[in-house]
Amino acid sequence: MGYAQLVIGPAGSGKSTYCSSLYRHCEAVGRSIHVVNLDPAAEQFDYPVAVDIRELICLDDVMEELGLGPNGALMYCMEYPFALSNVRSNLKGLNLMIRELEDNLDDWLTDELDNYLDDDYLIFDCPGQIELFSHVPVLRNFVEHLKSKNFNVCVVYLLDSQFITDVTKFISGCMASLSAMIQLELPHVNILSKMDLVTNKRDIEDFLNPQGQVLLSELNQRMAPQFLKLNKALIDLVDQYSMVSFVPLDLRKESSIRYILSQIDNCIQYGEDADVKVKDFDPEDIDD
């Protein structure tokens, strides 16, 4: 059985920085992980790239060949690798091409995953386009492929802590995370990243352990009266059902990285099937 983290979140939330910090931490403690780049627009990395989707397709090439903008080109890259030389203007030709590309993507993933052993640990650094994990089925199909290869997968959703400046943005972040949870149907660890850059941590602490009535009062003050029922429903979802919660991450502290990793390992049951190590002893020592 393999293990995997799917690192997602809005653009600029610190996904690649998280991956590089996690790699350095694991390297320091003698633990082996492999980081996979799934962002066709990435330019440089602070970690060794084990597998790189840019070997299949590059954002700049798609923009040039198909005349697409950055977001459209990235969606094309994620959905239809191997596309550049086979585009046809007629619908029938396009449908045939799409089926061929999906088969090629499946073959590529199969070949790459076959290079890793059953107990390998993979970190997938994903693009920041929110539609990829909110309503477009690209990452969901990717997850199904990982599951078919006997991988236990946990989603690591990063949200910039500097974004959480008031209750409305906190609720917005919660809803975005919940959308990904519903779309991907996987265990989630939600992280408030860049805590080392927050100047007033007390403001963030109110959202790490939110009090429902306090949040509702603040939300009602900021929103028009016609939204009172909606506000209560949103707060109840966060508070009473405990659907979404966040863990702070301060990359300056090894203890913070270690705690986050332990939470993720617990979600994917990493290490639970390891053999119990029993220290050898001399039976004569018992008599003494």
Secondary structure as UniProt FT lines:
FT   STRAND          2..8
FT   TURN            11..12
FT   HELIX           15..28
FT   TURN            29..30
FT   STRAND          34..37
FT   TURN            40..41
FT   STRAND          49..52
FT   HELIX           53..55
FT   HELIX           59..66
FT   HELIX           70..79
FT   TURN            84..85
FT   HELIX           91..113
FT   TURN            114..115
FT   TURN            118..119
FT   STRAND          121..125
FT   HELIX           131..134
FT   HELIX           138..148
FT   TURN            149..150
FT   STRAND          151..160
FT   HELIX           161..163
FT   HELIX           167..184
FT   STRAND          188..193
FT   HELIX           195..197
FT   HELIX           201..208
FT   HELIX           212..222
FT   HELIX           225..227
FT   HELIX           228..239
FT   STRAND          246..248
FT   TURN            251..252
FT   HELIX           254..267
FT   TURN            268..273
FT   HELIX           283..287
//
